[in-house]
């Protein structure tokens, strides 16, 4: 018997399991054969502290120190730019205020991203304090922490049944039955399904598909030092990645939980919006894919014990913020699981607890 079973091996699950393992015997189970297969393996991997709802921003601020310093640091400076056409100035100004970016000149924007079309780009904003995250190493280090604390990771173990009795939880997975005092639900797009399987009312967490394409570096340029750049209202974005460019229509189409793939029509529309702001014609994508970003109804994370089932702990609804919030979010899950006071403000904790979503 273990103290805690964590269901889900994405960044939410592995970070929570690592934190919890300092004070408990933890077993993490993941349906796929590798950690980080779904949303975590398909992330844009960026932290921008002003991104997300106020509670998400609080987690960003509480996480950035660890992401910058722990184990030699996981961050590399990237920068963030928003570009706008002639008739988009008002929308740009609203975006700049929301995200804490500053106006820059068109000439400055073109110097940073030389493929932008000077005939189409009229206005721009920029923020230097946005960073790439070394997501692979971050997940590996959380896994290393879990194992060094005596925890266990079992991949290729889909959950087939969950029941609760006087001695705690019984989880059927991989042809065996595991027992634990507590369950942490870090199942991402499948979080509500796991809850229902456990007899816990779902919270309305819905996965949303995001499509992506990788293209060769435009016009032979080296994009390594380019910022990530967006259209106004995030109708598309482009991000340098390993000598190429990742482009997304920033779609958020609600779907059922599944192994996601790109919607070709949606992707084509996003690529066209990108093309409308650059001077170099698009080339055929090298590859395309999609991930699922799962949101609670209020679009912020759900962290902590269920109000009606205290031994069922939610770690879900990351909505694309999983990596950038993982140090603070996992610490909050551990603090709430063990009844400790969080260093986060009471308002932030209340905005993240599952209690807010129960009638």
C-alpha positions as CSV (number, residue, x, y, z in Angstrom):
1,X,0.0,0.0,0.0
2,X,1.2,3.5,-0.8
3,X,0.2,6.8,0.8
4,X,-0.7,8.6,-2.4
5,X,-1.4,7.6,-6.0
6,X,-1.0,10.4,-8.5
7,X,-2.9,9.7,-11.8
8,X,-1.3,11.4,-14.7
9,X,2.3,11.8,-15.9
10,X,2.3,15.2,-17.5
11,X,4.0,18.2,-15.8
12,X,1.1,18.6,-13.4
13,X,1.4,15.0,-12.1
14,X,5.1,14.6,-12.0
15,X,5.7,18.0,-10.3
16,X,3.0,17.3,-7.7
17,X,4.3,13.7,-7.1
18,X,7.8,15.1,-6.6
19,X,6.6,17.6,-4.0
20,X,4.4,15.1,-2.2
21,X,7.1,12.5,-2.1
22,X,9.1,14.6,0.4
23,X,6.5,13.7,3.1
24,X,4.7,10.6,1.8
25,X,5.1,7.3,-0.2
26,X,4.0,8.2,-3.7
27,X,3.2,6.1,-6.8
28,X,2.6,7.9,-10.1
29,X,0.7,6.1,-12.8
30,X,0.5,7.2,-16.4
31,X,-1.6,5.6,-19.2
32,X,0.9,6.2,-21.9
33,X,4.3,4.5,-22.2
34,X,6.2,7.8,-21.5
35,X,5.8,10.8,-19.3
36,X,4.6,14.0,-20.9
37,X,3.0,12.4,-23.9
38,X,-0.1,14.6,-24.4
39,X,-0.3,18.3,-23.6
40,X,3.1,18.5,-21.8
41,X,4.9,17.1,-24.8
42,X,3.2,19.6,-27.2
43,X,3.7,22.8,-25.3
44,X,5.1,26.1,-26.6
45,X,7.2,26.1,-23.4
46,X,7.3,29.8,-22.5
47,X,6.8,31.7,-19.3
48,X,5.5,35.2,-19.4
49,X,4.6,36.4,-15.9
50,X,1.7,38.6,-17.0
51,X,0.0,35.9,-18.9
52,X,-3.3,34.4,-17.6
53,X,-5.9,35.2,-15.0
54,X,-4.7,36.9,-11.7
55,X,-4.4,33.6,-9.9
56,X,-2.3,32.2,-12.8
57,X,-0.1,35.3,-12.7
58,X,0.4,34.8,-9.0
59,X,1.6,31.3,-9.6
60,X,3.9,32.6,-12.4
61,X,5.5,35.0,-10.1
62,X,5.9,32.4,-7.4
63,X,7.4,30.0,-9.9
64,X,9.9,32.1,-11.8
65,X,12.5,32.1,-9.1
66,X,12.6,28.3,-9.0
67,X,12.6,28.0,-12.8
68,X,15.4,30.5,-13.1
69,X,17.6,29.1,-10.3
70,X,16.9,25.5,-9.4
71,X,19.3,22.9,-10.8
72,X,21.1,25.4,-12.8
73,X,18.0,27.0,-14.1
74,X,15.6,26.1,-16.9
75,X,15.0,29.5,-18.6
76,X,16.5,31.1,-21.7
77,X,15.5,34.7,-22.6
78,X,13.1,34.8,-25.6
79,X,11.0,38.0,-25.5
80,X,7.5,38.5,-26.6
81,X,6.2,40.7,-29.4
82,X,2.7,41.6,-30.7
83,X,2.3,43.0,-34.2
84,X,-0.7,44.8,-35.6
85,X,-2.0,46.2,-38.9
86,X,-3.2,49.7,-39.7
87,X,-6.7,49.2,-38.4
88,X,-5.7,47.2,-35.2
89,X,-4.2,49.9,-33.1
90,X,-6.9,50.0,-30.5
91,X,-6.9,46.2,-30.1
92,X,-3.1,46.3,-29.8
93,X,-3.3,48.9,-27.0
94,X,-5.7,46.7,-25.1
95,X,-3.4,43.7,-25.5
96,X,-0.4,45.8,-24.4
97,X,-2.2,46.9,-21.2
98,X,-3.4,43.4,-20.4
99,X,0.0,41.7,-20.9
100,X,2.3,44.5,-19.7
101,X,4.0,45.1,-23.0
102,X,5.4,48.4,-24.2
103,X,5.0,50.1,-27.5
104,X,8.0,49.8,-29.9
105,X,8.4,51.4,-33.3
106,X,7.8,49.5,-36.6
107,X,11.6,49.8,-37.3
108,X,12.4,48.1,-34.0
109,X,9.9,45.3,-34.7
110,X,11.4,44.7,-38.1
111,X,14.9,44.7,-36.7
112,X,13.9,41.9,-34.2
113,X,11.9,39.9,-36.8
114,X,13.2,40.8,-40.3
115,X,10.6,38.7,-42.1
116,X,7.8,40.9,-41.0
117,X,6.2,42.8,-43.9
118,X,6.8,46.6,-43.6
119,X,3.7,47.2,-45.7
120,X,1.5,45.3,-43.3
121,X,2.9,45.8,-39.9
122,X,1.9,49.3,-38.6
123,X,2.3,49.0,-34.8
124,X,4.0,46.7,-32.3
125,X,4.6,46.0,-28.7
126,X,7.4,44.1,-26.9
127,X,8.3,42.7,-23.5
128,X,11.8,41.3,-23.0
129,X,10.9,39.3,-19.8
130,X,9.5,36.2,-21.5
131,X,11.6,33.0,-21.4
132,X,11.8,29.6,-23.0
133,X,11.5,26.7,-20.5
134,X,13.7,23.6,-20.9
135,X,10.6,21.4,-20.4
136,X,12.3,18.1,-20.9
137,X,14.9,18.7,-18.2
138,X,12.3,20.1,-15.9
139,X,10.2,17.0,-16.1
140,X,13.3,14.8,-15.8
141,X,14.4,16.6,-12.6
142,X,10.9,16.3,-11.1
143,X,11.0,12.6,-11.9
144,X,14.5,12.3,-10.4
145,X,13.3,13.9,-7.2
146,X,10.3,11.6,-6.9
147,X,12.5,8.5,-7.4
148,X,15.2,9.8,-5.0
149,X,12.5,10.1,-2.3
150,X,11.5,6.5,-2.8
151,X,8.6,7.2,-5.1
152,X,7.6,5.0,-8.0
153,X,6.6,5.8,-11.6
154,X,4.6,3.4,-13.6
155,X,4.0,4.2,-17.3
156,X,1.8,2.2,-19.6
157,X,-0.8,1.9,-16.8
158,X,-4.2,3.2,-17.8
159,X,-6.8,3.4,-15.0
160,X,-9.7,1.0,-15.6
161,X,-11.5,1.3,-12.2
162,X,-11.4,3.3,-9.0
163,X,-13.3,2.4,-5.8
164,X,-13.3,3.7,-2.2
165,X,-13.7,1.7,1.0
166,X,-12.9,1.9,4.7
167,X,-9.1,1.4,4.0
168,X,-8.9,4.0,1.3
169,X,-8.7,4.0,-2.4
170,X,-8.3,1.0,-4.7
171,X,-7.2,1.8,-8.3
172,X,-7.2,-0.9,-11.0
173,X,-4.5,-0.3,-13.5
174,X,-2.2,-2.4,-15.7
175,X,-3.9,-5.7,-14.6
176,X,-3.3,-5.0,-10.9
177,X,-4.9,-3.3,-8.0
178,X,-3.1,-0.5,-6.2
179,X,-4.2,0.9,-2.8
180,X,-3.6,4.3,-1.3
181,X,-5.0,6.7,1.3
182,X,-5.2,9.6,-1.2
183,X,-5.6,10.1,-4.9
184,X,-4.2,13.1,-6.8
185,X,-6.1,13.6,-10.0
186,X,-3.6,15.1,-12.5
187,X,-5.1,13.4,-15.6
188,X,-5.2,16.6,-17.8
189,X,-7.9,16.3,-20.4
190,X,-9.2,13.2,-18.7
191,X,-9.5,14.8,-15.2
192,X,-13.3,14.8,-15.1
193,X,-13.5,11.2,-16.4
194,X,-11.2,10.1,-13.5
195,X,-13.3,12.0,-11.0
196,X,-16.5,10.2,-12.3
197,X,-14.7,6.9,-12.2
198,X,-13.9,7.6,-8.5
199,X,-17.5,8.6,-7.7
200,X,-16.5,12.3,-7.3
201,X,-18.7,14.9,-9.2
202,X,-16.8,16.4,-12.1
203,X,-15.9,20.1,-12.2
204,X,-16.6,20.9,-15.8
205,X,-13.0,20.7,-17.0
206,X,-13.0,20.7,-20.8
207,X,-10.1,20.0,-23.2
208,X,-9.5,22.4,-26.1
209,X,-7.5,21.5,-29.1
210,X,-4.6,23.7,-30.2
211,X,-3.1,23.0,-33.6
212,X,0.6,23.6,-34.5
213,X,2.8,23.5,-37.6
214,X,6.6,23.5,-37.9
215,X,8.1,25.3,-40.9
216,X,11.6,25.8,-42.1
217,X,13.2,29.1,-41.1
218,X,11.7,31.7,-43.4
219,X,14.0,32.9,-46.2
220,X,17.0,31.1,-44.8
221,X,17.1,33.4,-41.7
222,X,18.3,32.1,-38.4
223,X,15.4,32.8,-36.0
224,X,17.3,31.7,-32.9
225,X,17.2,35.3,-31.4
226,X,13.8,36.2,-32.6
227,X,11.1,36.8,-29.9
228,X,7.9,34.8,-29.9
229,X,5.5,37.0,-31.9
230,X,1.7,37.2,-32.0
231,X,-1.1,38.7,-33.9
232,X,-3.4,41.0,-31.9
233,X,-5.9,39.2,-29.7
234,X,-3.7,36.1,-30.2
235,X,-5.3,35.0,-33.5
236,X,-1.9,33.4,-34.3
237,X,1.6,33.1,-33.0
238,X,5.0,32.1,-34.1
239,X,7.9,30.9,-32.0
240,X,11.5,29.9,-32.9
241,X,12.3,26.3,-32.2
242,X,15.5,24.4,-32.9
243,X,16.3,26.4,-36.1
244,X,12.8,26.3,-37.4
245,X,9.5,28.2,-36.7
246,X,6.4,26.9,-34.9
247,X,3.2,28.5,-36.0
248,X,-0.2,28.1,-34.4
249,X,-3.6,29.6,-35.1
250,X,-4.0,29.7,-31.3
251,X,-7.2,27.7,-31.7
252,X,-9.2,26.6,-28.6
253,X,-11.9,24.3,-29.9
254,X,-13.6,22.2,-27.2
255,X,-13.2,18.5,-27.9
256,X,-13.6,15.2,-26.1
257,X,-10.4,13.8,-24.5
258,X,-8.3,12.1,-27.2
259,X,-4.8,11.8,-28.7
260,X,-5.1,15.1,-30.5
261,X,-4.1,15.9,-34.1
262,X,-4.2,19.2,-36.0
263,X,-7.3,20.4,-37.7
264,X,-6.1,21.1,-41.2
265,X,-8.7,23.7,-42.0
266,X,-8.1,25.6,-38.7
267,X,-4.4,25.3,-39.2
268,X,-4.6,26.7,-42.7
269,X,-6.5,29.7,-41.5
270,X,-3.9,30.4,-38.8
271,X,-1.1,30.0,-41.3
272,X,-2.8,32.5,-43.6
273,X,-3.1,35.0,-40.7
274,X,0.6,34.7,-40.1
275,X,1.3,35.0,-43.8
276,X,-0.6,38.2,-44.0
277,X,2.0,39.9,-41.7
278,X,5.2,38.5,-43.2
279,X,7.0,39.3,-46.4
280,X,8.3,35.8,-47.2
281,X,5.9,33.2,-48.7
282,X,5.1,30.2,-46.5
283,X,6.7,26.8,-47.3
284,X,5.1,23.4,-46.8
285,X,5.0,22.5,-43.1
286,X,7.7,20.1,-42.0
287,X,5.2,18.6,-39.5
288,X,1.9,19.3,-37.9
289,X,0.4,18.2,-34.5
290,X,-2.0,19.3,-31.8
291,X,-2.3,19.3,-28.1
292,X,-5.2,19.6,-25.6
293,X,-5.3,22.6,-23.2
294,X,-7.8,21.8,-20.5
295,X,-9.8,24.6,-18.7
296,X,-12.1,24.8,-15.8
297,X,-15.2,27.0,-16.4
298,X,-13.4,30.1,-15.0
299,X,-10.1,29.3,-16.9
300,X,-7.9,29.0,-13.9
301,X,-6.2,26.0,-12.3
302,X,-7.9,23.6,-9.9
303,X,-5.6,22.7,-7.0
304,X,-6.3,21.0,-3.7
305,X,-8.7,18.5,-2.0
306,X,-12.2,18.2,-3.2
307,X,-14.5,19.9,-0.7
308,X,-16.7,16.8,-0.4
309,X,-14.0,14.1,-0.7
310,X,-10.9,15.4,1.2
311,X,-8.8,12.4,0.1
312,X,-9.3,13.1,-3.6
313,X,-7.0,16.0,-4.6
314,X,-7.4,17.9,-7.8
315,X,-4.3,19.0,-9.8
316,X,-6.0,19.9,-13.1
317,X,-7.2,22.7,-15.4
318,X,-3.7,23.9,-16.3
319,X,-5.0,25.3,-19.6
320,X,-1.6,25.8,-21.2
321,X,0.0,27.2,-18.0
322,X,1.3,23.9,-16.6
323,X,5.0,24.3,-17.1
324,X,5.3,28.0,-16.1
325,X,3.3,27.4,-12.9
326,X,4.6,24.0,-12.0
327,X,6.9,24.9,-9.1
328,X,4.3,27.0,-7.2
329,X,1.3,24.9,-8.2
330,X,2.9,21.6,-7.1
331,X,3.9,23.2,-3.8
332,X,0.4,24.4,-3.2
333,X,-1.0,20.9,-3.9
334,X,1.4,19.5,-1.4
335,X,0.6,22.2,1.2
336,X,-3.2,21.7,0.9
337,X,-2.8,17.9,0.9
338,X,-0.9,18.0,4.2
339,X,-2.9,20.8,5.8
340,X,-0.1,23.4,5.7
341,X,-0.4,27.1,5.2
342,X,0.6,28.2,1.7
343,X,2.9,31.2,1.2
344,X,0.5,32.4,-1.5
345,X,-2.1,34.9,-0.5
346,X,-5.5,33.6,0.8
347,X,-7.2,35.3,-2.2
348,X,-5.0,33.4,-4.6
349,X,-5.5,30.0,-2.8
350,X,-9.3,30.5,-2.8
351,X,-9.3,31.3,-6.5
352,X,-7.4,28.0,-7.1
353,X,-9.2,25.6,-4.8
354,X,-11.9,23.3,-6.2
355,X,-14.3,24.6,-3.6
356,X,-15.1,27.6,-5.9
357,X,-16.6,25.3,-8.5
358,X,-19.0,23.5,-6.2
359,X,-22.5,24.9,-5.6
